[in-house]
Amino acid sequence: MTSLVVVSAGLSNPSSTRLLADRLTAATVEALEDVEVTHVQLRDLAHQLTDHLLTGFAAPELAAAQRAVAEADGVVVVTPVFSASYSGLFKTFFDVLEPGALDGTPVLLGATGGTPRHSLVVEHALRPLFAYLHAIVVPTGVYAATDDFAGTDLDARVTRAAGELAALMGKVSRVDSAVSKRRTVDDELTAPTPFEELLRRASQG
């Protein structure tokens, strides 16, 4: 079954960030025939994220969220806009993912704010972050200001972005992807890469 993970960084409950995440999720599920959805609410993991930064170890709930993202066939991420960029809570979650966790993963970017003036946050902040993480970012990002939720233009943008994500999820296999996944620390502990192979890769670099 295709797996979709939705990461929402809204701080309030309820929040416009979660509302946008839910709309993007519903549109993506509608575009796919068989999909299992996992929601990651970063508000619930805030203390565990801080502990991880200080200790280097993830509590069980955070570890499960990290694993879900790393194993997902597609990811929807939505953040509120703080100081013209993504929130610190949002950035912290992606800072503590295993290196390579998002390599080759299709990702749909979303953001919310109180005014249309922050609409470029998707392009100048979110897209560079996920390009650095080697994700495959869908062409259409979705920014929703408070007034957008009462209009019809948001629906069209949500539908378009979700369709692009669904198309990528159908084409990119986590096993056969042209973009190979990096091995995680757990992979190396379970089946270490032979030293001869490491030397061969170093000589080719």
C-alpha positions, 0 to 999 in steps of 0.5 A, a space after each residue: 500500500 502507498 504511504 503518505 505522511 503529513 507533517 503539520 507544524 501548527 501550534 494552536 488547536 485548531 490551527 489554519 496550518 492543520 486545516 491546510 494540511 487536511 485539505 492537501 491530504 484529502 485531495 492527494 488521497 482522492 487522486 490516489 487509489 490506495 493510500 495509507 495516511 500518517 499524521 505527524 503533529 509537531 506540536 505534540 512532539 515539541 518537548 521531545 524535539 528539544 530533548 533530541 537536540 540536547 541529548 541526541 536521542 529520540 523518544 519513542 513517539 519522535 522516533 516513530 515519526 522520523 521512521 514514518 517520514 523516512 519510509 513514506 512514498 510521499 510527504 506533505 509538509 505544512 508550516 506557519 510563517 514566523 518572521 517571513 520563514 518556516 517556524 523553528 519547530 518545523 525546521 527542528 524536526 527536519 534537522 533531526 531526521 537521519 541524513 538521507 531520510 528524504 532522498 528521492 521522496 516526493 514532497 508537497 510544500 504548504 504554508 499558512 500566514 495571516 497576510 498574502 505578503 508572505 506568499 513567497 515563503 514557499 519559494 524562498 525558504 521551503 523549496 531550498 530547504 527540501 532541495 538541500 534534503 534531496 527531496 523531489 519537490 512538486 512544482 506547485 507549492 500552496 500558501 494560504 493566507 487567512 482570507 484564502 480559506 473563504 475563497 475558491 482559488 485555494 481549492 484549485 491550487 490544492 487540487 493541482 498540487 495534490 495531483 502533482 504529488 500523486 503523479 510523482 508517488 505513482 512514478 517513484 518507487 522507494 525500491 526502484 527509484 533512480 535516486 538511491 537512498 542513503 543508508 541510515 545509521 540503523 542500516 549500518 548497525 544491522 549490516 555494515 558496509 564492507 571496508 573494501 566497498 568504502 575504499 572503492 567509493 572513496 577512490 571513485 569520488 
